[in-house]
């Protein structure tokens, strides 16, 4: 689920992060700001092929983009 979008109910936006420790990494919620940072990192270092990115891959893109 994308946290911070206009379609996210406010109650879910507040409670989902509390349960992130029991959620598998592949299915964790992500904030809109994190998606934007990952998109910028992908645009700077264009991948050779397209892919579907999950939470862990997007966090890795953000970490590599901040170096």
Secondary structure by P-SEA (a helix, b strand, c coil): cccccccccaaaaacccccccccccccccccaaaaaaaaaaaaaccccbbbbbcaaaaaaaaaaaac
